[in-house]
Amino acid sequence: MIVLRKSRLKLPPTGTVLLVVLLVAIGPRLGHGAGLRDKLNVYEQRRFARQIEESENSGLYDATDSVISLSAANLKERVFNQPHASLVEFYNSYCGFCRRFAPIWKQLAADILGWQRLVKVTALDCSRDENNAVCREFEVMAYPTIRFFAPQYTDGEQKIGEPVKEHDGQRIIDRLVEYMLHVESKPSSWPTLATLNRTDDKAALFEGATGAAGGKPRYVYLVSEKDANATVGLQVILDFYDTPGAIVHRVHDPTAADNGLSVVDGNSLSTVRLPIDEFTREKLREAIKAHLKQHHIVVTDVSTKSTKSKAGGSSGGGDGASTEQNISALMEHKQEAAIRAKVKERGAGIVYQADLEEAIRFALFHEIGRFKTIEGERLVAMRNFLDVLVRHFPFNDNGRRFLTELRQYVLNAGEKKLDGEAFVERAKALEKERSPVFASNHWIGCSGSKEGLRRYPCGLWTLFHYLTVQAAENDRSTNPQEVLEAMHGYIKNYFGCSECSLHFQQMADRNRIWQVASKDDAVLWLWSSHNEVNQRLAGDATEDPEHPKTQFPTVADCPQCRKKILTNHHNHKQYTMEDGNEWDLGEVLRYLKQIYAYDRRSLFGLHDSSLAPQGGPDGRQQWDGAAAAAAAQTSYHSYGNALSDIDIRFSALLYVTCIVMIVIAIKLVVKRGYRKKMYPHDILGKV
C-alpha cells in the first residue's frame, strides 16, 4: 500500500496530473483490482463470472458433477501409484456421442460415489491443446475411450490401463467390479470381494474380520447368489465397505432355491433371513440399512447424489495476478458474446476465413496427431486430405508453403509408417519457420453458445463444402471425387467421434458416394448428405439451441431453391419436402457456388486480415500495400464494432472519472501551494 504524507507532498500542477494518471493506471494492480471491480456493474460481473467458471471446467463436466476432471498436467499424478483405482474417460467435447454419453457417465459417478475411497471416476478432454500429447501417449483412437487403472498402477511402456468397451452405465459398473475383484496389489483398506462357498461355520465369518472403524464387526450380511457371474453382491459389498460394525459377503450357492439376503449376529451367531421385495442392489441396500438403523448403528451415506456443492460467490482475497486473470477472462467472454451477436446480426450464408483455418488447424494438430503410428489406409487418407488442401485451401503464401512442405514430409515416408508425434512436431516446426501462417485464433461463424457445441464439426462441414465448390470451379484436377474421397478417408480414419464416423460411412454407401460422376454432383452430394445428417440430429444433445439443425438453405436465404411438387413420370414418385415443395437442384447448386465462392469469404474476426489471401482463386495474385492496409483497417473496425454498449459505457465512465480526479487534484495542489508573500512593511507593521 502506498501512503502519501501531506506534509511532504509538494508537487507542481503538472507533476500532480502525472501522479494522478499514474495512480489511475496502476491503482487496480496495487489494490488487487478492487477499484476496477467496484466500477464493474455487479450484475454483469456475477453473470460473466459464472461463464468464466464454466469455461475453466474441463469440457462436458463441471464442479457440480461427481466426475473429477483431469488434464495432461495431473493425469499420471492422479492415476499412477495411488491407493485407489481410477476409471478414466478420454473424450472429445466436440464428439456428438460423447455429449450423449456424458449424462450416463455423470450418473455412473453419482451411483458409485460411496466407493470413492476405492475408485475415482474421472474424465479428460482430448480436444484441448494441452491434452493432445497425453491422449496420443495413452493411444486414444476413438471417443469416448474408457480405461481402468488398478491401485498402485505404475507408469511405463504400454501402461495405458485396462479397456472398458461398454457404454451402458450398468454394464460399465459390472466391468468395473470385475476388474476390482481381480486386483493383484490390494491396498490394506481393500474389501474382501472373494466369493464364499460355504457358510456352515458362522464363527469363522468373524475370525480375523475387522470393521471399518476397527475391531470385530457386530453383523455379517450374506448375499446369496445362484449365478456365479452376477455382480449384485459385489456391488453391495462395496456400498458398505466402510460402514462400522458391519461386513457384507457374497455367497455362491447353486443349490439354493433363490437369491436372498441374511444376517449373522456376532454375539449369538444366529442367522436371520431379511425380507426383500426384489433381488436388486437398491433393495438389498435398503434392507441392510433398515436392519442397522434398527440396532442403532450409523450407516455410512451411500447416496447416489453428488456431495459437491455448486460453486459460487467470491473466493475472497485472491492475489493481484488472479484478479487480473479473472478480469481478462471476463472481458474475453464479453467480447466473444459480442462477436456471436455480430455474426447473428450479419445473418447466415457467410463463410468465415477464420472457421476454415481453425478447422484445418484442429485437424492437423489434434485429430491426425493423436495416433501413435500412421500407416496403411490411414496414411493414404492423410495424403489425400493434404492434396486437396494444397490445391484448394485459401491460404496466403506462407500457408501454401506450410501445406506443401507438410505434404512433402508425408510423401517422403513412402509406404512406411509415420510416427504421429513426429508429424505434429514437424507441423509445428513448419508453422514456426513459415510464420505467420494462420490469420485466425478463434472460431467466428462456427462459434457455439456453449463449450463443446458446433466449432470443429461445423468448421469441418464448412471446410469440405468450400473445397467441393473450389474443386468444381477450377481445373486443377480432373477427378470429380477428389474432395469426397479425401473427406471419406478423413472421417473414416481420423474423425474422433467413432459413432459419427460410422454413421457417415453408412450414409456414404447408402447414397452411393462412389458413383458421383461430376464435380457439380459432388457439390450437391455433400449438400444433400449434410441435410440428411441435420434431419437425423435435429433436437439431439449436440444441437446448439442458438443454431438449430434445419434443412438448408432456408426459404429466407434462398426462396428460389424450392419449387412446387413435380412427379417423376418414369416411376410416378413425388419427391417432396415437409413444406410441400421440392428442391430446385439447379438453384441450389447456384446458391452453394455463390456462398462458398473464393471471393465471398469474410475476413471478420481475423487477428490480422492482411495475412488472408486475396486476388484470384489461385491465391497467387498479390495484394498491394494500400489494399492490405485498407482491409486491415476494415477488419479492425469490424472487430471493434463487436464491442457491446456496456463496454463503451464502462470506458466512458473511466474516462470521466479520470478527468474529474485530475481536476480535483489540480485544485487541491493550487490551493495548498498559494502563500501570501511577506513584504517589509508588513513586518514593521506587526512590530
Residue, then its C-alpha position, 0 to 999 in steps of 0.5 A: m500500500i502506498v501512503l502519501r504524507k501531506s506534509r511532504l507532498k509538494l508537487p507542481p500542477t503538472g507533476t500532480v496530473l502525472l501522479v494522478v494518471l499514474l495512480v489511475a493506471i496502476g491503482p487496480r494492480l496495487g489494490h488487487g483490482a478492487g477499484l476496477r471491480d467496484k466500477l464493474n456493474v455487479y450484475e454483469q460481473r456475477r453473470f460473466a463470472r459464472q461463464i468464466e467458471e464454466s469455461e475453466n471446467s474441463g469440457l462436458y463436466d463441471a464442479t457440480d458433477s461427481v466426475i473429477s476432471l483431469s488434464a495432461a498436467n495431473l493425469k499420471e499424478r492422479v492415476f499412477n501409484q495411488p491407493h485407489a483405482s481410477l476409471v478414466e474417460f478420454y473424450n472429445s467435447y466436440c464428439g456428438f456421442c460423447r455429449r450423449f454419453a456424458p449424462i450416463w457417465k455423470q450418473l455412473a459417478a453419482d451411483i458409485l460415489g460411496w466407493q470413492r475411497l476405492v475408485k475415482v471416476t474421472a474424465l479428460d478432454c482430448s480436444r484441448d491443446e494441452n491434452n493432445a500429447v497425453c491422449r496420443e501417449f495413452e493411444v486414444m483412437a476413438y471417443p469416448t475411450i474408457r480405461f481402468f487403472a488398478p491401485q498402485y498402477t505404475d507408469g511405463e511402456q504400454k501402461i495405458g490401463e485396462p479397456v472398458k468397451e461398454h457404454d451402458g452405465q450398468r454394464i460399465i459398473d459390472r466391468l468395473v467390479e470385475y476388474m476390482l475383484h481381480v486386483e493383484s496389489k490390494p491396498s490394506s483398506w481393500p474389501t474382501l470381494a472373494t466369493l464364499n462357498r460355504t457358510d456352515d461355520k458362522a464363527a469363522l465369518f468373524e475370525g480375523a474380520t475387522g470393521a471399518a472403524g476397527g475391531k470385530p464387526r457386530y453383523v455379517y450380511l450374506v448375499s446369496e447368489k445362484d449365478a456365479n457371474a452376477t455382480v449384485g453382491l459385489q456391488v453391495i459389498l462395496d456400498f458398505y465397505d466402510t460402514p462400522g460394525a458391519i461386513v457384507h459377503r457374497v455367497h455362491d450357492p447353486t443349490a439354493a432355491d433363490n437369491g436372498l439376503s441374511v444376517v449373522d449376529g456376532n454375539s449369538l451367531s444366529t442367522v436371520r433371513l431379511p425380507i426383500d421385495e426384489f433381488t436388486r442392489e437398491k433393495l438389498r441396500e435398503a434392507i441392510k440399512a433398515h436392519l442397522k438403523q434398527h440396532h442403532i448403528v450409523v450407516t455410512d451415506v451411500s447416496t447416489k447424489s453428488t456431495k459437491s456443492k455448486a460453486g459460487g460467490s467470491s473466493g475472497g482475497g485472491d492475489g493481484a495476478s488472479t484478479e487480473q486473470n479473472i478480469s481478462a477472462l471476463m472481458e474475453h467472454k464479453q467480447e466473444a458474446a459480442i462477436r456471436a451477436k455480430v455474426k447473428e446480426r450479419g445473418a447466415g450464408i457467410v463463410y468465415q476465413a477464420d472457421l476454415e483455418e481453425a478447422i484445418r488447424f484442429a485437424l492437423f494438430h489434434e485429430i491426425g496427431r493423436f495416433k501413435t503410428i500412421e500407416g496403411e489406409r490411414l496414411v493414404a487418407m492423410r495424403n489425400f486430405l493434404d492434396v486437396l488442401v494444397r490445391h484448394f485451401p485459401f491460404n496466403d503464401n506462407g500457408r501454401r508453403f506450410l501445406t506443401e512442405l507438410r505434404q512433402y514430409v508425408l510423401n517422403a515416408g513412402e509406404k512406411k509408417l509415420d510416427g504421429e508425434a513426429f508429424v505434429e512436431r514437424a507441423k509445428a516446426l513448419e508453422k514456426e519457420r513459415s510464420p505467420v501462417f494462420a490469420s485466425n485464433h478463434w472460431i467466428g461463424c462456427s462459434g457455439s453458445k456453449e463449450g463443446l457445441r458446433r466449432y470443429p464439426c461445423g468448421l469441418w462441414t464448412l471446410f469440405h463444402y468450400l473445397t467441393v465448390q473450389a474443386a468444381e470451379n477450377d481445373r486443377s484436377t480432373n477427378p470429380q471425387e477428389v474432395l469426397e474421397a479425401m473427406h471419406g478417408y478423413i472421417k473414416n480414419y481420423f474423425g474422433c467421434s467413432e459413432c459419427s464416423l460410422h454413421f457417415q460411412q453408412m450414409a456414404d454407401r447408402n447414397r452411393i458416394w462412389q458413383v458421383a460422376s461430376k464435380d457439380d454432383a459432388v457439390l450437391w452430394l455433400w449438400s444433400s448428405h449434410n441435410e440428411v445428417n441435420q434431419r437425423l440430429a435435429g433436437d439431439a444433445t449436440e444441437d446448439p439451441e442458438h443454431p438449430k439443425t434445419q434443412f438448408p438453405t432456408v426459404a429466407d436465404c434462398p426462396q428460389c431453391r424450392k419449387k412446387i411438387l413435380t412427379n417423376h413420370h418414369n416411376h410416378k414418385q413425388y419427391t417432396m419436402e415437409d413444406g410441400n415443395e421440392w428442391d430446385l437442384g439447379e438453384v441450389l447448386r447456384y446458391l452453394k457456388q455463390i456462398y462458398a465462392y473464393d471471393r465471398r469469404s469474410l475476413f471478420g474476426l481475423h487477428d490480422s486480415s492482411l495475412a488472408p489471401q486475396g486476388g484470384p482463386d489461385g491465391r497467387q495474385q498479390w495484394d498491394g500495400a494500400a489494399a492490405a492496409a485498407a482491409a486491415q483497417t476494415s477488419y479492425h473496425s469490424y472487430g471493434n464494432a463487436l464491442s457491446d454498449i456496456d463496454i463503451r459505457f464502462s470506458a466512458l465512465l473511466y474516462v470521466t472519472c479520470i478527468v474529474m480526479i485530475v481536476i480535483a487534484i489540480k485544485l487541491v495542489v493550487k490551493r495548498g501551494y498559494r502563500k501570501k508573500m511577506y513584504p517589509h512593511d508588513i513586518l514593521g507593521k506587526v512590530 
